[in-house]
Structure formats: structure tokens, C-alpha cells
Amino acid sequence: MKLLKFLFILVVTASLNVYAQENKSIYLEGDVVKIPVDLINDWPFIDGEINGVKGRWMFDTGNSKAFSLHSKKMTGVESKTVGSGFVASGQKYEVLEYPLIDQIKVGTNEYKSLKNIRGNNFDFLEPISASVIGQIGFDYFKGYDIKIDYLRNELTFYKQKEDSENWNDIKNHKNYITSLPYFTRKLDNHPMVKIQYKGVDLLLTFDTAGGKGSFTIEDSYFEKLKNEGDIENFYDEPSTLYNWYNIKIDKRLTVNLYGIEKEDSSPAHKPLGITEKNTLTLDHSFLSQYITIWDTKNKVIHVLEKK
């Protein structure tokens, strides 16, 4: 199955400004909240339901909104069209807004009478999970840091506190590897890190719903890395999937990535303010090898050994 990437880019009418003003809810309660996550192929899913319809949410940090509902599962619910958008793999969709959703569940967390929730057709996710009911995005854990632990199949959210920091002692953790300060450009839910690899600038981005990961690269640079053995085919036969070895992110962290997709270009780059020609998105191939803590308050990703 061709790798799909689910960064959501919106082209919407001014009516969504009302949405932004009305929905500033904090959806998590407590200092520490754990939610089980299931991995289907390379994508993380959370059990849930909408108005009694049970299914799975895809967990996508690339989607900025707390909830995006699968419109096909929303029969009989009033909606209005407010714009359009597309995902990084090219699919276009109509953006809908639901004035009132009676009930939403995420794991054991339940929410009632949610207003002005957005949705669109998620048919392109059904080859991964036919029971998909939508996506959980970055704003779902607004005000919290997140630990992604695919070894234990759980997401852990830590409430940010104004007068203290959650990770002051992280370097003393027995599994600590490194901390990666990141920056963002147009969207706060897309962490970016710049490194140099073999003398060339490389922009790293982080996401949870891009399959194993992907990269764009200049032809001459790609051929150089292939000839030197840093990049090789993932399959015996030719494909767009490759392994990329010995990527030194900082002095404490060097990674190998497997089965990541080479793209000629990405429609997501322009909306994200990415102009670099050499980019690498770290997704499942990276996240599955480590435990990562996303300190969104201070814009740092802490990397721990997976054990």
C-alpha cells in the first residue's frame, strides 16, 4: 500500500474564525493523563465514539484541531460547508462544521454537547482502519506536554504549570539520551530542527501520521548518499521507499530509518513555510525506536531509550 501522509492544510472561509473563538476548551483533566494507543501498520489509533458510533481516532499531531470528524459516520447530524482543504498526500476534501455534537469519547474520556466541531470525508484513511471515525489533533492536548511510548502502547499527557517545569530533571532519567530544541514557522504543531548531514543542510520535521516517514532531496545529493551507502533501497525491487543510515541529529543521537518514502515534492511545505530542498520527516520509523517527550511549552523534544 502506498504511503499516505495526513498533514491537514485548510483553505477556509472567514466563518472558521468563529470556530477558533468559540472552541478554546481544555479536553484533558488532571496533572497526568494516560490514553492507550494501538498501532495499525505504522499509524497510531485511539478507541472512541461519536454520538454512540464506536470506532477509532487516528492520532495526528500534524492536524492542529482537537477533533476532525469522519463525515461519512455523521449521518443525520446537521452540518454546513465552511471551506476546503487537502492532505500532504494530495487528497482534497470539503470542510464541514457541525453546530452541535451530542457526545464524543476518546478512550474513557467523554465530552458532551460540543459546538462547532469540524469534519471532512476520511475515506482515504479506511484502507488503514475501516472503523476510523476521525482524527485527534494537536489542540486536544493543549496546555499539556506529551510522551509518546509505542513500546507500552500509550500516550501520556502532563499538565503544564505556570510556576514550574515538568522536565527540569530529565537529564537524570536512567533512559535519557538527548534533548532537541525545536522551532516552528507558520504552525505550532509542526516541530522543526536543522542539522547538517554530509556537509549539507537538512531540515527535520516531526509528525505522528506520516507512515514510516518521508524525505525530499536534491538529485545530486541523493545520488551521492546512495553511492556512499548511506541510503539504500528498502525492497529488493525498485520503489520509492528507502533506508537511511547514520543520521547524526546531535552529538548524542544518531539514527537509522527504515522504509521512508522519497517524495519529489510535498504540497505541505508551502503552508508550513518550508523552503528547504532537503527535508526529512521523522515519524513511525523514528518514534518506534525511542520514547519521546514533546515539551510544547518550551519547544523541546526529549529522547529516551526505548525500554
N, C-alpha and C positions, 0 to 999 in steps of 0.2 A: 504493500500500500504506500502510495506517495506520501511523503512527509507533509503534514499540514501545520501551519503556524497561525496562531489565533490572537495576534495583536489587533485590537479593535480601534479603527480610526473613524471618527464621526464627521459627517457633513450635515449639519442640522440647522433648523430654523431657530429664530430667536425665542421660540416658546420653551426651549430647553433651559433658558436662563431661569425660568420659574422653577423648573425641576431642581436646579442647583441650589436655589434659595430655600426651597421647602424641605429638602431631604438632607439634613445635617445630623441624622440620628447616629448615636453610638450603638452598635449592634452587639457588642460583647460586654459582659458583666463580670466583674471580679478582677483580681490582680493577675491571675494566671488562668488561662482557659485552654484546655486541650480538646482537639477535634480529630477523630480518626480519619485517615485518608487512605483510599485504595488506589493502587496504580494499575491502570489498564493500558497495556503496552507501555508507552512512555508518558502517559498523561495522568495527572492526579485528579481523583474524583472524591466527592463527599456525599454521603447519603442525605436525602432531604425530601421535601414535598412542597407543592404549591396547591393551595385550596383542596387538599386531600389527595392530590395526584402524586404518588410516590415515584421517585426516580433518583438521579444523580446530578449533582452540580459539578461541572469542571472548575477546578481552582486555577484561576488565571490572573497572575499579578500584572500582566500586560493590559488587562481590562481595568480601567480606572474606577468604574462604578461598583457599588456594593453588590447589586443584583442585576443580571440581564436574563430575562425570561425567554424560554423557547416558545415562540408564538403558536406553534402547532399544538402545544399542550395546554393552550389557554382558551379553548373553545367556550363560547358563551360568556366571555368576560369583555366588558366594554373597553375599547381602545381607540386611539387616534394616531394617525401618521404624523410624525414631527420631523422627519428628515431621512437621510440615508447614510450609509457607511460602507466600509469594506474591511476585510481582514488581510493580514500580511500575505496570505497565500493567494489573494486575488479575488475571493468571492465577495460579491456585493450583496447588500441586504437593505431592506426597508426598516427604518427605526420606528417602533411603536411606543406609545406611552399609555399605561393603564392607570386611570384615575384612582382606582381602589383595588387592592388585592387583600382578600379577607385573611389569608393565612399563609405564612412561609415557614418552613422548618429547615434548619441546617444542622445536621446531626441531631442532638437533643435540644438545641436552641430553637425556640418558637417565637414568631412575631405575628402580631395581629394588626389588621387594618392599616396596611402600608399604602401610602398615597404616592401617585405619580412615579411608578416604577417603570423602567424602560424594558423593552424586549425586542426581539427580532427572530427571524427564522434560523434555527440552528440545525437544519437538515444535514449540513456538511460535517457535523460532529457525530451523527448517528452511526457512521461506519466504525467509529471507535466504541461508542456505547449507545445502543438503541434506546436506553432508558434516560438519556440526558434530558434534563428539564431546564437547563440554562447554565449560567456561569456565576461564580462568586469572584468578585474582583477586589482591587486594592482598597477601596473605601470600606469594605466590610470590616477590616481590622484597623480603621482609622483611630489613632491615639494609642496603638499597640505596636510593639515590635513582634517579629515572628521568627520562630525556629522551625526550619524545615528538616524533618528527620524521616527519610524514606526507609531506614533500617527498621524503625519501630512503627512505621506507617501512621505517623501522627504529625499534626501541626500544633505548635504550642504558641499561644499569644500572651505577651507580657505587657501589662499596662504601663504606659509611660507616665512618669511622675515629674511634676514641675521642679521639685526641690531635691531630686536625687537622680542618679543614673543607674540603669539596670546592669551595666556591664563594666563597672569600674574594676572588678577583679577578674575579668575574663581571661587575662593572660596567665592567671594562676590555675586555670582549669587543667586537669590532667590530660585532656584530649586536645588542648589548644594548639593550633598551627599558626594562624596569622589573622590580621585584621586588614581589610581592604577599604580605605576611604573611597567613596564614590561621589560622582556628581550627576546632576540631571540637567536637561536642557528645557524642552517645552513641556514635558510631563514628569511629575514627581514619582510616578510609579515605574520609571524605567532607569534603573541604576546603570551608570557607565563608568568604566575605568580605562585609562590609557596605559598601554605598555609598549615596549619595543621588543620585536622578535626578529632575530637575524638582521638587525640594523634597520628595520622598517617599522614605522608607527602602526599600531594595531589597536582599534577601539573594541573593547569588550562591553557587552551588554548582558543583562541577567533577566530571565523570564522563566515562568513555570509551565507555559502551554505552547511551547515551540517544538514538541517532539524531543529528539535527542539533542538538537541544537543545529545551528547553521552558520554559514560564513559567506562573505563576498570578498573577492580578492582580485588584484590586478593579474593579468595573464602571465606577465614575465615573472612576477613574484611567485605565483602558483607553480610554474614550471621549475623554478629554482628549488622550491621546497620539495617538490616531487623527486627531482633528480638527486637531491641530497638525502632522501629517505625520511624527511620529516612528515610528509603527507603521503599516504598510500591508499589504494582502493579498499573499500570496506568489503565488497564482494569480489569473487574471482573474476566475474564478468564485469565489463564497464557499467557504471551507473553514476548518479550524482552524489552518492554517499561515500565519505572518506573517513579514515582515521587520521588524527593529527597528534603528533607526539612531542613531548618535552617542551610544552609551552610554559615558560617561566613568567609567572604573574608577578611575583616579588621574590625576594631572596629566600623566603621560607616556603614558597608554594610553587611547585612545578607539576603540571597536569598533563595527562594523556586523555584524548577524547576519541570516542568511537562512534561511527555511523552518523556523523554530522553531515548536513546537506550543503553542497556548494550551490549558491544562487548567483545568477548573472547580475541581478539587482533586486532590491526589495522596495515595494511600494510604501513600506512603513518608514523608510529612512527620512523622507522629506518632512512628514508631520512631526517626527521626533527631533528634527534639527540635525540629523546625521548627514554630514557631507564627506566623511572619510570614505576612501575607496576600499580599504582593508578593514573588515569588521568581523567579529566573532560573537555569536550569541551563545551564552552558557546556559544550557537547560538541563534536561534529564541526564545526559552523559556526564555532566559535571555534578549536578545536585545529588545524583545517586551514589557518588563516590565519597561524599562528605556530609557532615551535618553543618548547615549554615544558619546563622542568626542574622536577620536583617534588622539592624538598628536604624529605623527610618527617621527617628528624631535627630540623630547626629550624622546620618548618611554614612554608615559604615556597615560592611558585611563581615562578620566574624566567621572564620572557617575552622571547624573542629574535625578531628579524626572520626571516621565512621565506626564507632564501636561502643 
